[in-house]
Amino acid sequence: MKCPYCHADLRYRERSNKTCSKCQRKFVLEPKDNVFRLHDLKLRDLINRLSKNGTLYITSEQVLGTNLPNQEDYKRGRFSSGCFSLILTFIIAILILIILLAILLGSDLTIIFFFIFSMFNFFIILFLSNRRFQVRQNFPSIGHFETTILRPWIEQYGKPPQLLLHTDTSALATALPPISPNAMQTVILCPSITVRAFIIANQLPQRFGVVALPPIANEHVQPWLQAVRTRRLPVYVLHEASVNGCLLMRDVYQLWQLSPDHPVIDLGINPRDVNQKTRVLKMRPDPKLLDKVTTFSRLQPHEIKWLRQENVAPLHGLPPTKLLALLLTGKRVAQVGFMSWPKASSSAA
């Protein structure tokens, strides 16, 4: 890694105790000590890249989302259950055979061989088990990410004005839309507080009339929902690729009390939108909800299979520029590329 102060290339032994051996100054993040493999300069460059050099407000969840595993990572980490069981059965059979020989022959040499073989196979099983189950390890939460990575880095270098921490995100996501119901041009149903905060912080309501509301709306946002029904504004549903997310297209009419013929557009993310570069998590779905989504006619068999494999593609895994294009163009996520964006205002709304 490079020293954030003198920019010297430092090998691991040259940066012990998080101190540069060249300029003797301490840095914040040791890449070998965190699961994200982040160091001070890499985090700075990541924030600049995601925010397009400060022209776009981003959330800490989106910074975390960039560090989620992608689909290809899970493929490399997966170990076949059938192969694992076959190897384990073979090893156990050999151990039983050696135990029987040790009992029948009583040879010291046999006992020593049994001990060596047992230790060897213990490490093999440990390695294979870790390889098989590493994709099921819980990925660090946003609280852990901010506490161990972002906040120490901010204390050292200051908070980038374009970065919204989780407390900022929550406040913006629960705030009332900053435009009147009559000024609303596009309405998005979205359960993600990251997306709703992203929309308000980047002033999409004032600039483009884009308003995002949660699936379960409280009484304070009823004027905007009433405007949606009265003006028959198309409802764009933006959700993560998960069992709960995919069921939103089925439940939107009931949640927002829409008429059966109200125009509703699915923006995704759906399992069919996922590719090898998509940021994904492994989360065990509710079996009852999985049964419901299985009968949901909008999903194809390969999408059901993807959900059954406990995959989730969260919205904060989308690059901010791709999310912005998705929000402004109204095209499906699989069709969205990257776009330019005018300079952000000096402060978030």
N, C-alpha and C positions, 0 to 999 in steps of 0.2 A: 504494500500500500504506500501511498504518498503522504508525507507529512503535510498537514493542512497549513503549516506556517512557512517552512522553508522549501516545501515541495520535493524534498529528497525521497528517493525510492528506498523504503525501509523493509528489510527482511524481518521475519518474526523475532529473531534474537536481537535485532537492532531497535526494537520498540517495546522492550519489557517495561512493565508497570505503566503502560500507556504513555511512555515518554520517548520522544524522539532522541536518538543517540547523537544526532548531528547538531541540533539547536537547543537540546535539553528542555524543550517545552512540552507540556502535557497535552494530549488530545483526549477526546471523549469516548469514541467508539473503537473498540478493537474487533475487527471482523471475525476473528476466530472465537470470540466470546459471545456472539449473538447469532441466533438461528437465521437472521436475515442477511448475514455476511456484509453488513453495512459498516463503513467507516465515515469519518467526518466529511471528507470531500465527496464521497459517493452519495451521501444523503443530500448534501447541498445541490449537487448536480441533478439528482433525481427530482427534488422539489422544483428546481428551475425548469427542467424538461416538462414535467407534468403541468406546470402553470404557464408554459410557453413564455419563459423569462419574465414572469410576474404580470402578464397581461390577462391572466385567468385565475379566479379564486378557486382553490382546491381544498379538500378536507383531509384530515389526518387518516380517515378511513380509506381514502383513495390512495394515499401514500402506502398504507398497509396493503391495499389490494394489489398494488404493483409487485409486491413481494410474495403474493400467494403462489403456490405451486401451479404449474400449467398442466394441461392434459398429458403432455408428453412425459413430464416428470413422474406422474403416477404410473404410466406404462413401464417406465424404466424401473420403478421401485416395486412393482407388483411381482409376486411369486405365486405360481400356480398352486391352488389348493390340492389338486390331484397329485401333482408331482411331489409336493411337500409330504403328503400322507404316505405315498409310496416309499420315499426315502426313509421316513420315520419308521414305517413298518419293517423295512429291511434292517435298519440299525437295531431295532428292538429284538428282532429274530436272532441276529448275530450275538447280541448280548446274552440272550437266554441260552443259546448254544454254549457260549463260553462258560456261563455259570454252571451249567450241567456238567461240562468237562472238568471244571474246577472241583466240583463236589465228588465226582466219580474217581478222578485221578488223584486229587489232593496234592498236586504238584505245586511247589513254590513258583516255578517258572510260569505255570498256567495262571496263577493268581496275579503275578506281576504283569503278565500280558493282558489280563482282564482289566487291571487298573489303568494301564496305559491306553488301551482301546476305549475304555469308558470315558476317560478325560478327553480323548480326541473327539469322540462322538458328541460329548457334551458341548464342546465349542462349535461343532458343525451345526447342531440343532439350534444353539443360541444364535448363530449367524443367520441361519435360514429363517428363524422365527422373527428376528428383527427386520430382515429384508421383506418378509411377507406382511408384517403388520405396521411397518413404518408409515404407510399411507393413512393409517387409521389414527395416528396420533393427533390430538387436538392442536390446531394451529393457534398461536397466541392471540388473545383478544385485543381489541383496540385499547383497553385500559392498560394491559401489559405493554403493548407497543409504545404508548405514550410515556408510560412511567420509566421504562428501561432505555428507550431510544430517543424519542422526540424531546421530552422535557429536559433531560441532561444536555442534549445538543443545543437547545434553545437557551438554556442558562449560560452556556459558554459563548454562543455567537449571536444571540438575539432572535426574536421571533420574526420570520419573514411575514410581511404584511399580507401576502396573498394566501397564507396558510391558516385554515380554520381548525382549531382543536375541537375535541368532541363536545365540550361544553358550548362552544360557539355554534357547532352544528345542530345540537339539540335545540338551542334557543331559536335559531332561524327556522328550523323545520316545524316548530310548533307555533310560530308567529302567524298572524292572519295575512292573507295575500295582500301585497302592497298596492293593488289596484282595485277599483270598484268592480262589481259583477258585470256591469254594462261594458266595461273596457276589456273584459276577458275575451280573447280570440281563440285560444287553444286550452283545453283542460286535459290534464294528465292525472290518472289515478296511479299512485305509486306508494307502496308501503315503505320505501327506503328513505330514512331521514337524511342520508347523505345526498341523494338526488334532490330532495325538496330544498335542502339548505343550499346546494349548488345552484339551483335555479334562482333563488332569491338573492344570494350573494353576488351573482353575475348579472343581476338586474334584467333577467329575461322577461319578467312581467311588464316592466316599464318599457322595455325596448320592443318586445314582440307580442305582448299580451298573453304570454304563456303562464298558466297557473297550475301548480301541482297540489293535489289534495290527497290525504290518506284514505285508505279503504273504509275505515270506520270513522266517519266524520262527526265531530261534536256539534253542538248547537250554534257555536260561534261562526262556523263556516256554512251554515244553512243558506244564507243569501246567495252564495256562489253556486251551491248545488241547485237551488231553485232556478237560478239563471240558466244552468245547464239544461234543466228539464224544459223550461219555458222556451228557450231559444233553440232547443234541440241541437246543441253543440255536440259534435262528435267527441266521444270519450276515448282517449288513447290510454291503453293499459300498458304500463311499463313495470315489469316484474323480473325477479331473478329466475334462473332456470332451476327450479326445485319443485317438489310436490305442491307445497303451499302456493308458490308463485304461479304454477300452471293452472291451479284451480281458481285463480282470481278471474279468469275469463268466464268461467261458469257462474261465479258468485256476484259479479259486478252489478247485475241487474237488481238483485235483492239488496245488496249493500247500499246502493245509491238510489233505490226505489225508482228505477228507470222503467219505462214502458218496454214491452217485448220488442218493439220495432225501432227502439232508439239506436242510432249508429254507434257501434263500439268497434275500435280497431286495436288489434293485438300488436304492440311494438316488439314483444319479446321481453326478456331473453327466453327462448325455448331450447330444449335439448338439441333440436336440429340446427340451431345457430352456433353450437359449440364446435370449435376446431382444436387442433393440437396446441395452439398458443393461448387458448382461453384459460383464464385463471379460475381454478376450481378448488372446492373443498370436499371433504368426505364427512357427511353427516347422516346418521341413521334416521330415515323418515318414519313418521307415525304410520304403523301398519294399516290403521283404519283409513287414513287419508290416502295411502297408497292404493288401497282397494278402490277408493272413489275415483282417483285419477286414472286407474286402469280402464274404467268404463267411460272415460271422457273421450268422446269421439274425435276431438280435434287433434289428439296425439297419435302418432304413428307407432307401430310395434317397436321400432328401434329406439324411439324416445322413451317408451315405457321401460325398456330394458336398461337404458342409461340411468333412469331414475331409480330403478331397483338396485343398481350397483352403488347406491348411496352417494351419488354425485350431486353437487350443488355448484352452480356458477353464479356468484353474487354480483349485484350491480356495481359495487365499489371496486370490482376487478376490471371494469371497463376503463380504458384510458379516458381522462377527462375530455380530450378533444373529440374522441369518438362518441362519448356520451352527449356532448354539446351538439354534434351533427345530428345525432339521433333525435334529440329533442326539437331541433329547429326544422328538420326536413320531414319528420313524421314517417320515415321509411323504416322498414324492418332492420334489425340490428345487423343481419347478415349482408345487407346491401350498403351499409354505411361505411364511408371511407373517412378521410381526414379533411379538415377544412380550416381556413384562416379565421381569425377572430380579432375584432378591434380591441384596442387597449382598454383594460378594465378601469373602472372608476377608482378613485383614491381610497375609498372605504366601502366595506360591505354594507348592504342595506340592513 
